Structure formats: structure tokens, C-alpha cells
Amino acid sequence: MPEPYVAGMLEAPGVQLGCLDVAVLRGERPEAQGPVAVVELGNRCEHRIHVDLGKLRVIGIDRDGRRFPLQPYDPNREIRPLAMDARASGNEWIEMQGADPLTVKSLEIEVGAIALDEPRVSHVVEVVYP
């Protein structure tokens, strides 16, 4: 049985959205056609919460400073609202479509709407690529 989640256990610094802790890291997958982000999640509360990674909004920024929207690659339609048990944690690797990964300098990922049990707030997390 996995260890119960407590605040501060995520691999990267993140934001708190009520009971939900969220951090986003750069991911690398050789087979990916676009940039990859790893979304870490932790439920700090003693009750179930609801999360929808489909509410992520992603802006790519290229090496020339141009901004463009990206979409999570979800060919099997797996990104949907789900319940997250009390004190649970996990991560999702999400490839973004709409840009060549070699041209992306960074991603701005709006995570504020993914905690469905909390009021919507604005929290943008930046992920930088080499």
C-alpha cells in the first residue's frame, strides 16, 4: 500500500488549490511528437476530491517569443474528470500537440481550473525546456 500523501511530498514546488497540490515538471519521451509535461497531484485532505486534467490550458512559447495554444494529446480519450481518494497522489505524463518539441522554449500551463471542488482561480505554472 502506498504511503499516504502529505503536503510537501511532490517532487517539484507547486500550487495549492484547496485540498489539491499541483506541480508540473518537464518530461521527456523519445517517441513524443510534442513537448511533454508531467503533472503531479496530491490530495492533502481526508476526503475524496475531483480533478479534471482536461481543464488544463497550455500556451507554448517558441525560441523567438511567439505564443501559441497547445492541446493535450489524448487519442484514447482518457483525460476526463476523476475522483482522487483521500491522501492519494500520482502523476500524469501528457504530451502536447501543436508544436515541434525542438522549437518550444517553455510552456505556460494554467492549472487553476482542474480542482473541480474548489472555486476557479488563476495559477499559471511555467515549464522550461532546454
C-alpha positions in Angstrom: 0.0 0.0 0.0 1.4 3.4 -0.9 2.3 5.9 1.7 -0.5 8.5 2.4 0.2 11.8 0.8 1.1 14.8 2.9 1.8 18.4 1.8 5.3 18.8 0.5 5.7 15.3 -1.0 5.5 16.4 -4.6 8.8 16.2 -6.5 8.6 19.9 -7.5 7.3 23.1 -5.9 3.7 23.6 -6.8 0.5 25.4 -6.1 -2.3 24.6 -3.6 -5.8 24.5 -4.9 -7.8 23.8 -1.7 -7.1 20.1 -1.0 -5.2 19.6 -4.2 -1.5 20.2 -4.6 -0.3 20.5 -8.2 3.2 20.7 -9.6 4.3 20.5 -13.3 7.7 19.3 -14.5 9.3 18.9 -17.9 9.0 15.4 -19.2 11.0 13.7 -21.9 9.8 10.8 -24.1 11.8 9.9 -27.2 8.6 8.9 -29.1 6.8 12.1 -28.4 5.9 14.4 -31.3 5.4 17.4 -29.0 6.6 18.7 -25.6 5.8 16.6 -22.6 4.7 17.8 -19.2 4.4 15.7 -16.0 1.6 16.9 -13.8 2.0 15.8 -10.2 -1.1 15.7 -8.0 -1.6 15.2 -4.2 -4.7 15.2 -2.2 -3.9 16.7 1.2 -7.4 16.2 2.7 -9.1 13.3 4.5 -11.9 13.1 1.8 -12.2 12.4 -1.9 -11.8 15.2 -4.3 -12.5 15.6 -8.0 -9.9 16.5 -10.6 -10.1 17.2 -14.4 -6.9 17.5 -16.3 -9.0 18.3 -19.3 -9.3 21.8 -17.8 -5.6 22.4 -18.3 -4.9 25.3 -20.7 -1.5 25.3 -22.3 0.4 28.1 -24.1 3.6 27.2 -25.9 6.4 29.8 -26.3 9.0 29.3 -29.0 12.6 30.5 -29.1 11.5 33.7 -30.8 9.0 34.5 -28.1 5.9 33.7 -30.2 3.0 32.3 -28.2 0.6 29.6 -29.4 -2.1 27.3 -27.9 -1.3 23.7 -27.4 -3.7 20.8 -26.8 -3.1 17.6 -24.7 -2.6 14.6 -26.9 -5.4 12.2 -25.9 -6.1 9.7 -28.6 -7.9 7.3 -26.3 -10.0 9.9 -24.6 -8.6 9.1 -21.2 -8.4 12.7 -19.9 -11.7 13.2 -18.1 -12.9 14.2 -14.6 -12.0 11.6 -12.0 -12.2 11.2 -8.2 -9.0 11.2 -6.2 -9.0 9.4 -2.9 -8.1 11.0 0.4 -4.3 11.4 0.9 -3.7 9.9 -2.6 -1.0 11.2 -5.0 0.1 10.4 -8.5 1.3 11.9 -11.8 0.3 12.0 -15.4 2.6 12.4 -18.3 0.9 14.5 -21.0 2.2 15.1 -24.5 1.1 18.4 -26.0 0.2 18.8 -29.7 0.6 21.8 -31.9 4.3 22.4 -31.9 7.6 20.7 -32.8 9.3 19.9 -29.4 12.6 21.3 -30.7 11.1 24.8 -31.1 9.4 25.0 -27.7 11.3 27.1 -25.2 8.7 26.9 -22.5 5.1 26.1 -21.6 2.7 28.2 -19.6 0.1 25.8 -18.1 -3.0 27.2 -16.4 -3.8 24.7 -13.7 -6.3 26.7 -11.6 -9.5 25.1 -13.0 -8.5 21.4 -12.5 -9.7 21.1 -8.9 -13.4 20.7 -9.5 -14.4 21.0 -5.8 -12.8 24.4 -5.5 -13.6 27.9 -6.9 -11.8 28.5 -10.1 -8.6 30.6 -9.7 -5.8 31.6 -11.9 -2.5 29.7 -11.4 0.0 29.5 -14.2 2.9 27.2 -13.9 5.9 27.6 -16.3 7.8 24.6 -17.6 11.1 25.4 -19.3 12.7 23.2 -22.0 16.4 23.1 -22.8 
